[in-house]
Amino acid sequence: MDINRTHRSFVSYIDKGRNYYEAQGYERPHEWAHFDEVPFARLDKPLSDCRVGVVTTANKAAMQGPRSTKLFAALNRESGHLHTDMAWDRDATHTDDPETYLPVARLSECVERGTIGSISERFYGAPTDYSKRTTLQDDAPQIEAWMREDGVDVALLVPI
Amino acid sequence: MSLVARYLESVGIPTVIVASARDIVEECGVPRLLFVDFPLGNPCGKPWDVEMQSDVIGSALNLLDNAWTPRTTVQHPAIWDSEHDAEWRAQYMRVGDDNRTALASAGKTRREAQAARKLP
């Protein structure tokens, strides 16, 4: 393997996306979120006692579906029936195995091993929204409310 | 998803993100990121590769448990495809002289379809 590089190895999706949509004739580049300050919550009990809740960007219906198909709480047995028609690399891989983006079975194995206390009976869908305000004022508080109902202690977030 | 993580942290729920778009997540700023250098679509490991998936999830939980400061990024050591990683990285959202006209045309068609949907 060549150990010399002139550019970073991992993909910059900000740079590639800006160039890609500019080539498609979009005049205003997407503005990504940036914050200088980052909140930080500490675990208040051992991980082995914690209940884990999973958040996904997969949807309950095709992309054009209503908002309720993107912002939702669903039972874990529904994890294999989601839509993944958002942007991802269709040339390099596929999403036929739901565990690659919504790891309910792998987390259940962690419960059996005692790494975590339990997994929430529901997982949560978070819309990929262009509006940062909608995400912060509507979606995130709703997901928090569902997590409180389900006794979730810690969250595993998995954007496809 | 990074915004959701930030919100949950602000109300006292610790989070970890498992993601492949490292630059987007780090630009936003999150408490804990497990970066997996995979093509978009399979952040939790390769399809049907239970061993890799278990290792990714185990690493995410380990990060959740052990990070002591925000903006902690850990890169999972798994390699997607040691012989072809350069190819998928280059190919995704590629813009070149050979596809520039097609991209411009696709964008125009998409905007026209969007405009048509907005008409009463």
Interface residues (C-beta under 8 A of the other chain):
Chain A: M1 S9 F10 V11 S12 Y13 I14 D15 K16 G17 N19 Y20 Y21 A23 Q24 G25 Y26 W32 A33 H34 F35 D36 E37 V38 P39 F40 A41 R42 L43 L47 V52 V55 T57 T84 A87 W88 D89 R90 D91 A92 T93 H94 T95 D96 D97 E99 T100 Y101 L102 P103 R106 L107 E109 C110 T115 I116 A126 T128 K132 T135 L136 D139 A140 P141 I143 E144 M147 V152 D153 V154 A155 L156 L157 V158 P159 I160
Chain B: M1 S2 L3 V4 A5 R6 Y7 L8 E9 S10 V11 G12 I13 P14 T15 V16 I17 V18 A19 S20 A21 R22 D23 I24 E27 C28 G29 V30 P31 F35 D37 F38 P39 L40 G41 N42 P43 C44 G45 K46 P47 W48 V50 Q53 S54 V56 I57 G58 A60 L61 L64 D65 T69 P70 R71 W80 S82 D85 W88 R89 Q91 Y92 M93 R94 V95 R100 L103 A104 A106 G107 K108 R110 R111
